[in-house]
């Protein structure tokens, strides 16, 4: 019971911090998440609400990374296992249990009823808290933003949700 209370408090604080961060001018702010041990940054202005992973209904004949659909506040949203889509792991091989996994809905302004499944939330990050890492010359998908390091030395990869929502492979869920 104490874990549920702590989780609710964390979600409340995170929601409040996200609201404050959205109203801050110019500086970049991200929702930090973990997927298969990789730190990912989702731009706050492109992310929507955060939900418990809850009940996801499978859809036959779809790609392995497409989990199915979920009813989020009365609307059907496609759910993509972000780590599986990025090739970080096989679908369903979560490092954390379903009680920690979360769905991050894409901002409705992006025009896609979709949520990404992440292993766990890691708080908020601001540009002032990070140092831009040296860019490697290897080709990266268009939705991969800048690479960053925090002051503890941990690597973070920005995922531009708007570009992801327009990516041909992301939209092609049929197997």
Secondary structure, 3 states (H helix, E strand, C coil): CHHHHHHHHHHHHHHHHHHHHHHCCCCCEEEEEEECCEEEEEEHHHEEEEEECCCCECCCCECCCEEEEEEECCEEEEEEEHHHHCCCCCCCCCCCCCCCCEEEEECHHHCCCEEEEECEEEEEEEHHHEEECCCCCCCCCCCEEEEEEECCCCEEEEECHHHHHHCHHHHCCEC
